[in-house]
Amino acid sequence: WRCSDCTVNRDLCKPCMRETHHANPYHRISWWNGTFHQKAWLRDVGVAIFLCEDADPF
């Protein structure tokens, strides 16, 4: 997984991408499909935006 909006351009595993982006839900990510980096949504790694203040994201 790779983020095109982060200043540090490095590949991350799925859990690391989720952990580093739970506070950045609008960043654009992609994943390596074996041939090229394919666009993806942060929801694909488990990031969600909770609209209720009592909601627990974890």
C-alpha positions as CSV (number, residue, x, y, z in Angstrom):
1,W,0.0,0.0,0.0
2,R,1.2,3.5,-0.8
3,C,-0.2,7.0,-0.1
4,S,0.2,9.7,-2.8
5,D,-0.6,12.5,-0.3
6,C,2.0,11.7,2.4
7,T,5.3,13.5,2.3
8,V,7.2,10.2,2.9
9,N,6.6,8.0,-0.1
10,R,7.0,4.4,1.2
11,D,5.2,1.1,0.9
12,L,3.2,0.0,3.9
13,C,1.4,-3.2,4.9
14,K,-2.4,-3.1,5.2
15,P,-2.4,-2.8,9.0
16,C,0.2,-0.1,9.0
17,M,-1.6,1.9,6.3
18,R,-4.8,1.7,8.5
19,E,-2.9,2.8,11.6
20,T,-1.1,5.7,10.0
21,H,-4.2,7.0,8.2
22,H,-7.1,6.8,10.7
23,A,-6.5,10.5,11.3
24,N,-6.1,11.3,7.6
25,P,-9.2,9.8,6.0
26,Y,-9.0,11.9,2.8
27,H,-5.6,10.8,1.7
28,R,-5.4,8.9,-1.6
29,I,-3.9,5.4,-1.6
30,S,-3.0,2.6,-4.0
31,W,-1.8,-1.0,-3.7
32,W,0.6,-3.0,-5.8
33,N,-1.4,-5.5,-7.8
34,G,1.7,-7.3,-9.2
35,T,2.0,-5.0,-12.3
36,F,1.2,-1.5,-11.2
37,H,-0.1,0.6,-8.3
38,Q,-3.9,0.4,-8.5
39,K,-6.0,3.2,-6.9
40,A,-7.9,2.2,-3.8
41,W,-10.0,3.7,-1.0
42,L,-8.9,3.9,2.6
43,R,-12.0,1.9,3.5
44,D,-10.2,-1.0,1.7
45,V,-7.7,-1.0,4.6
46,G,-10.3,-0.5,7.3
47,V,-10.3,3.3,7.7
48,A,-13.8,4.7,8.5
49,I,-15.3,8.1,9.4
50,F,-17.6,7.9,12.4
51,L,-20.1,10.6,12.6
52,C,-21.4,9.9,16.1
53,E,-19.2,11.3,18.9
54,D,-19.8,8.1,21.0
55,A,-18.7,5.8,18.2
56,D,-15.6,3.7,18.9
57,P,-13.6,3.2,15.7
58,F,-11.6,0.2,17.2
